């Protein structure tokens, strides 16, 4: 997963995939905020499938 650290406590990334959630947790992230609406583009995972 590629991400950009904005501040010490805030980073942003593109669309994450469900299989990346474990690595995101292992990297020390505590929360994921999904601002992308479901079905915005064909083939994107829904917010529910990305929930850990």
C-alpha positions as CSV (number, residue, x, y, z in Angstrom):
1,X,0.0,0.0,0.0
2,X,1.3,3.4,-0.9
3,X,0.3,6.3,1.3
4,X,1.3,9.9,1.9
5,X,1.8,11.1,5.5
6,X,0.2,14.6,5.9
7,X,0.9,15.0,9.6
8,X,2.3,12.8,12.3
9,X,-1.2,11.4,13.0
10,X,-2.8,11.6,9.5
11,X,-2.0,9.9,6.2
12,X,-3.9,9.4,2.9
13,X,-3.9,6.8,0.2
14,X,-5.7,5.7,-2.8
15,X,-8.3,2.8,-2.8
16,X,-7.2,0.0,-0.5
17,X,-8.1,-3.6,-1.1
18,X,-9.5,-6.0,1.5
19,X,-6.3,-8.1,1.4
20,X,-4.3,-5.0,2.4
21,X,-6.0,-4.4,5.7
22,X,-3.7,-6.8,7.8
23,X,-0.6,-5.0,6.5
24,X,-2.2,-1.6,7.2
25,X,-2.8,-2.7,10.8
26,X,0.7,-4.1,11.1
27,X,2.1,-0.8,9.9
28,X,0.5,0.8,13.0
29,X,-2.6,2.5,11.5
30,X,-5.4,2.6,14.0
31,X,-8.3,3.7,11.8
32,X,-9.3,3.7,8.1
33,X,-11.9,6.3,6.9
34,X,-13.5,5.4,3.6
35,X,-14.7,8.5,1.8
36,X,-15.4,6.8,-1.5
37,X,-19.1,5.9,-2.1
38,X,-19.8,2.2,-2.9
39,X,-20.2,1.5,-6.7
40,X,-18.4,4.7,-7.7
41,X,-16.5,2.6,-10.2
42,X,-17.0,-1.0,-11.4
43,X,-14.8,-3.5,-9.6
44,X,-14.0,-1.4,-6.5
45,X,-14.5,-3.1,-3.2
46,X,-17.4,-1.9,-1.0
47,X,-16.7,-0.2,2.3
48,X,-18.1,-3.3,4.1
49,X,-15.6,-5.6,2.4
50,X,-12.7,-3.4,3.5
51,X,-13.8,-3.3,7.2
52,X,-11.5,-5.2,9.5
